Amino acid sequence: MSRRRLSRRGWLAGAALSVLGASGCASQTAALRAGAAVGLPRRAELEQVPFFPQSGPNLCGPETLATVLQAEGFAQTPADLVPLVYLPGRHGSLQVEMLAAARRCGAVAVRLPASLHALCEEIAGGRAAVVLQNLGLSVAPLWHYAVAVGYDLDEGWMVLRSGAQRRQRLAMRTFEHTWARSQYWAFVTVAPGRLPRTASEDEIVRAMLAFERVASPEAAVRAYAAAQTRWPDNLTLAMGLGNSLYAAGRKTDAARAFEAAARAHASAAAWVNLGVVALDLGQPQRALAAAREALALGGPWAEQARALLDRVQASQP
């Protein structure tokens, strides 16, 4: 298909099935094969990952997304996903739609680092990843989604679920060339409560915030709790956990989460949230103390802290 680059929304990917050309260097491949893959097995392949042969032009998006979702325990089929990700007028699937559809299916969609090492590490850890390739030339792109399921550093191969091929062996150098043209775009899907091995803290925060907007409160609680276990000092994750606990009706747990965040981060926002929850729990003295702590910190939450203090005082006999 012809190239369509859309401002702020990414590329469209269709149904290119063969590599038409590769150019440039493959520096990540060279580094990995030369011994930079510290702690990485020399070979790994996820043979049990399902395969959906491409059933029509430009349908690589639904089929690759169904592959990684089913590998993670979700039941969606390509047919289920076509209306969520395939754009008939554009003859393909946008990256943003792929991520959003995974979340609507109940999975946390997480972008991976732009790193061949990270991609191989996810595979070695048992998780397949959707990758975006340009299988054409820079002047005549053919965008295509595939699922990376294996690698062999000694032989120099990547193994993909791609198009009509269940087990496409592609030279690692060639794969890197085709993947680099999408700026190494790749993502994994995980069930709430699980985390990818390699995703950065910032990327996890972005993924959790996006997931929370469409997930059930209990699913969001599981997702945030797992992320906070790995990054216990992240205020955004702590606040997300508290908000999700509150939305799930677990107000005592939410108050505990907000108080921990408030004390650990001297966060006026967390103190205000704690005060609101404490009022809901019938704990006016705790709410009063939280409002005063928030006021003492000042800053952009001062107005909310003053409103909370007035509310607490008005509730007193």
C-alpha positions as CSV (number, residue, x, y, z in Angstrom):
1,M,0.0,0.0,0.0
2,S,1.1,3.6,-0.4
3,R,2.5,5.5,2.5
4,R,0.1,7.5,4.6
5,R,1.7,9.5,7.4
6,L,-0.8,11.2,9.6
7,S,0.0,14.0,11.9
8,R,-0.1,13.0,15.6
9,R,-1.7,9.7,14.8
10,G,1.0,7.5,13.3
11,W,1.1,5.2,10.3
12,L,-1.4,3.0,8.7
13,A,-0.5,-0.6,8.2
14,G,-1.9,-2.9,5.6
15,A,-1.0,-6.2,4.1
16,A,2.5,-6.2,2.6
17,L,3.8,-9.7,2.7
18,S,7.4,-9.7,1.3
19,V,10.5,-7.7,1.9
20,L,11.2,-5.5,-1.1
21,G,14.3,-3.9,0.1
22,A,16.5,-3.0,3.0
23,S,19.0,-0.2,3.4
24,G,21.1,1.4,6.1
25,C,22.9,-0.1,9.0
26,A,21.8,-2.7,11.5
27,S,23.8,-1.6,14.5
28,Q,21.6,-3.1,17.2
29,T,21.8,-6.5,15.5
30,A,25.6,-6.3,15.3
31,A,25.8,-5.3,19.0
32,L,23.5,-8.2,20.1
33,R,25.3,-10.8,18.1
34,A,28.7,-9.6,19.2
35,G,27.9,-10.2,22.8
36,A,26.0,-7.2,24.1
37,A,23.1,-9.3,25.0
38,V,24.0,-9.7,28.7
39,G,21.7,-12.0,30.5
40,L,19.7,-12.8,27.3
41,P,19.4,-16.4,26.1
42,R,21.0,-16.9,22.7
43,R,17.8,-18.4,21.4
44,A,14.1,-18.3,22.3
45,E,10.9,-19.0,20.5
46,L,7.2,-18.9,21.7
47,E,5.9,-21.9,19.7
48,Q,2.5,-21.9,21.4
49,V,1.6,-18.3,20.4
50,P,-1.5,-18.6,18.2
51,F,-1.5,-17.8,14.5
52,F,-4.2,-16.2,12.3
53,P,-3.2,-16.2,8.7
54,Q,-4.1,-12.9,7.0
55,S,-7.6,-13.3,5.7
56,G,-7.8,-10.3,3.4
57,P,-6.0,-7.2,2.2
58,N,-4.8,-4.8,4.8
59,L,-6.1,-6.9,7.8
60,C,-2.7,-7.5,9.5
61,G,-3.8,-5.1,12.3
62,P,-6.8,-7.2,13.6
63,E,-4.9,-10.5,13.1
64,T,-1.7,-9.5,14.9
65,L,-3.7,-7.9,17.8
66,A,-5.8,-11.0,18.2
67,T,-2.6,-13.0,18.3
68,V,-1.1,-11.2,21.2
69,L,-4.4,-10.9,23.1
70,Q,-5.1,-14.6,22.9
71,A,-1.5,-15.4,23.9
72,E,-2.2,-13.3,27.0
73,G,-5.4,-15.2,27.8
74,F,-8.0,-12.9,26.1
75,A,-10.6,-14.5,23.8
76,Q,-10.8,-11.9,21.0
77,T,-10.7,-13.1,17.4
78,P,-9.6,-11.1,14.4
79,A,-13.3,-10.8,13.4
80,D,-14.0,-9.2,16.7
81,L,-11.3,-6.7,16.3
82,V,-11.9,-5.6,12.7
83,P,-14.5,-3.0,13.6
84,L,-12.3,-1.7,16.4
85,V,-9.0,-1.2,14.4
86,Y,-9.6,-1.5,10.7
87,L,-10.4,1.8,8.9
88,P,-11.9,0.9,5.4
89,G,-11.5,4.4,4.1
90,R,-7.8,4.3,4.9
91,H,-7.2,0.7,4.0
92,G,-5.4,-0.2,7.2
93,S,-5.1,0.2,11.0
94,L,-3.6,3.1,12.9
95,Q,-1.2,2.6,15.7
96,V,-3.3,4.6,18.1
97,E,-6.3,2.4,17.2
98,M,-4.4,-0.8,17.9
99,L,-3.4,0.4,21.4
100,A,-6.9,1.7,22.2
101,A,-8.6,-1.6,21.0
102,A,-6.4,-3.7,23.2
103,R,-7.5,-1.6,26.2
104,R,-11.1,-1.9,25.3
105,C,-10.7,-5.6,25.3
106,G,-9.4,-5.5,28.9
107,A,-5.7,-5.6,28.3
108,V,-3.0,-3.1,29.2
109,A,-1.2,-2.0,26.0
110,V,2.4,-1.0,26.6
111,R,4.9,0.5,24.2
112,L,8.3,-1.1,24.3
113,P,11.6,0.7,24.2
114,A,13.1,1.3,20.7
115,S,15.5,-1.6,21.3
116,L,16.1,-5.0,19.7
117,H,17.5,-6.1,23.0
118,A,14.2,-5.2,24.7
119,L,12.2,-7.0,22.1
120,C,14.2,-10.1,22.5
121,E,14.1,-9.9,26.3
122,E,10.2,-9.8,26.1
123,I,10.3,-12.9,23.9
124,A,12.7,-14.7,26.2
125,G,10.4,-13.8,29.1
126,G,7.4,-15.5,27.3
127,R,5.7,-12.5,25.8
128,A,5.1,-11.9,22.0
129,A,5.1,-8.4,20.7
130,V,3.4,-6.6,17.8
131,V,5.9,-4.8,15.6
132,L,5.4,-2.3,12.8
133,Q,7.6,-2.8,9.7
134,N,8.0,-1.0,6.5
135,L,8.5,-3.9,4.0
136,G,9.1,-1.6,1.0
137,L,11.5,1.2,0.4
138,S,11.7,4.6,2.0
139,V,10.3,6.1,-1.3
140,A,7.6,3.4,-1.6
141,P,6.7,2.3,1.9
142,L,4.6,-0.8,2.6
143,W,3.5,-0.7,6.3
144,H,2.8,-4.0,7.9
145,Y,2.1,-5.4,11.4
146,A,3.7,-8.7,12.5
147,V,4.1,-10.5,15.8
148,A,7.7,-11.2,17.0
149,V,7.7,-14.7,18.6
150,G,11.4,-15.8,18.4
151,Y,15.0,-15.0,17.8
152,D,18.3,-16.8,17.4
153,L,21.4,-14.7,18.0
154,D,23.8,-17.3,16.9
155,E,22.1,-17.9,13.5
156,G,21.0,-14.3,13.2
157,W,17.2,-14.9,12.7
158,M,14.0,-13.3,13.9
159,V,10.8,-15.5,13.9
160,L,7.6,-13.8,13.1
161,R,3.9,-14.5,12.7
162,S,3.5,-12.5,9.6
163,G,0.8,-12.4,6.9
164,A,0.2,-15.9,5.6
165,Q,3.3,-17.3,7.3
166,R,3.0,-18.9,10.7
167,R,6.8,-19.1,11.2
168,Q,8.6,-16.5,9.0
169,R,12.3,-16.7,9.6
170,L,13.7,-13.3,8.7
171,A,17.4,-12.3,8.9
172,M,17.8,-10.2,12.0
173,R,19.6,-7.5,10.1
174,T,16.8,-7.3,7.6
175,F,14.2,-7.3,10.3
176,E,16.0,-4.4,12.0
177,H,16.1,-2.4,8.7
178,T,12.3,-2.9,8.2
179,W,11.5,-2.2,11.9
180,A,13.8,0.9,12.2
181,R,11.7,2.6,9.5
182,S,8.8,2.8,12.0
183,Q,11.2,4.2,14.6
184,Y,11.2,0.7,16.2
185,W,7.5,0.9,17.1
186,A,6.3,-2.2,19.1
187,F,3.9,-3.0,21.9
188,V,2.8,-5.8,24.1
189,T,-0.5,-6.5,25.8
190,V,-0.7,-7.7,29.4
191,A,-3.5,-8.7,31.7
192,P,-4.1,-6.2,34.5
193,G,-1.7,-7.1,37.3
194,R,1.1,-8.1,35.0
195,L,3.9,-6.0,33.6
196,P,6.3,-6.3,30.7
197,R,9.9,-6.9,31.6
198,T,11.4,-3.9,29.7
199,A,8.9,-1.0,29.5
200,S,10.1,2.2,31.1
201,E,8.5,3.8,34.1
202,D,7.3,6.7,32.0
203,E,5.7,4.4,29.4
204,I,4.1,2.3,32.1
205,V,2.6,5.5,33.6
206,R,1.2,6.5,30.2
207,A,-0.2,3.0,29.7
208,M,-1.9,2.9,33.1
209,L,-3.5,6.3,32.7
210,A,-4.9,5.3,29.3
211,F,-6.1,1.9,30.6
212,E,-7.8,3.5,33.6
213,R,-10.0,5.6,31.3
214,V,-11.7,2.5,29.8
215,A,-11.2,-0.3,32.4
216,S,-13.4,-1.4,35.2
217,P,-12.3,0.0,38.6
218,E,-11.2,-3.4,39.9
219,A,-9.1,-4.0,36.7
220,A,-7.5,-0.6,37.1
221,V,-6.7,-1.4,40.8
222,R,-4.9,-4.6,39.7
223,A,-3.0,-2.8,37.0
224,Y,-1.9,0.1,39.3
225,A,-1.0,-2.1,42.2
226,A,1.4,-4.1,40.0
227,A,3.0,-1.0,38.6
228,Q,3.4,0.6,42.0
229,T,5.0,-2.6,43.3
230,R,7.8,-2.1,40.7
231,W,7.9,1.7,41.1
232,P,6.9,2.5,44.6
233,D,8.1,6.1,44.5
234,N,6.0,7.2,41.6
235,L,3.3,9.7,42.7
236,T,1.2,9.3,39.6
237,L,0.9,5.6,40.1
238,A,0.1,6.0,43.8
239,M,-2.7,8.5,43.0
240,G,-4.0,6.3,40.3
241,L,-4.2,3.4,42.7
242,G,-6.1,5.5,45.2
243,N,-8.5,6.8,42.6
244,S,-9.2,3.3,41.3
245,L,-9.8,2.0,44.8
246,Y,-12.2,4.8,45.5
247,A,-14.0,4.1,42.2
248,A,-14.3,0.5,43.1
249,G,-16.0,1.4,46.4
250,R,-13.0,0.4,48.5
251,K,-12.9,3.7,50.4
252,T,-10.9,2.5,53.4
253,D,-8.2,1.2,51.1
254,A,-8.3,4.4,49.0
255,A,-7.8,6.5,52.2
256,R,-4.8,4.4,53.1
257,A,-3.3,4.8,49.6
258,F,-3.8,8.5,49.6
259,E,-2.4,9.0,53.0
260,A,0.7,7.0,52.1
261,A,1.1,9.1,48.9
262,A,0.6,12.3,50.8
263,R,3.2,11.5,53.4
264,A,5.8,10.0,51.0
265,H,5.5,12.9,48.5
266,A,4.3,15.9,50.5
267,S,1.5,16.0,48.0
268,A,-1.3,18.5,48.5
269,A,-3.4,16.7,45.9
270,A,-3.1,13.4,47.9
271,W,-4.0,15.2,51.1
272,V,-7.1,16.7,49.5
273,N,-8.2,13.4,48.2
274,L,-7.6,11.8,51.6
275,G,-9.8,14.5,53.1
276,V,-12.6,13.9,50.7
277,V,-12.5,10.1,51.3
278,A,-12.3,10.6,55.1
279,L,-15.5,12.7,55.0
280,D,-17.2,9.9,53.1
281,L,-16.0,7.5,55.8
282,G,-17.5,9.6,58.5
283,Q,-14.0,10.7,59.8
284,P,-14.2,14.5,60.1
285,Q,-11.2,14.9,62.3
286,R,-9.0,13.0,59.8
287,A,-10.5,15.1,57.0
288,L,-9.8,18.3,58.9
289,A,-6.1,17.3,59.5
290,A,-5.7,16.4,55.8
291,A,-7.2,19.8,54.7
292,R,-4.8,21.6,57.0
293,E,-1.8,19.6,55.7
294,A,-2.8,20.5,52.1
295,L,-3.2,24.2,53.0
296,A,0.2,24.3,54.6
297,L,1.8,23.0,51.4
298,G,0.2,25.8,49.3
299,G,0.7,25.7,45.6
300,P,-2.0,25.0,42.9
301,W,-4.1,22.9,45.3
302,A,-4.6,25.6,47.8
303,E,-8.0,26.5,46.5
304,Q,-9.2,22.9,46.7
305,A,-7.7,22.6,50.2
306,R,-9.6,25.7,51.4
307,A,-12.8,24.4,49.9
308,L,-12.3,21.1,51.7
309,L,-11.6,22.8,55.0
310,D,-14.8,24.9,54.6
311,R,-16.7,21.7,53.8
312,V,-15.3,19.9,56.9
313,Q,-16.1,22.8,59.2
314,A,-19.6,23.1,57.8
315,S,-20.2,19.5,58.5
316,Q,-19.4,19.9,62.2
317,P,-22.3,20.4,64.7
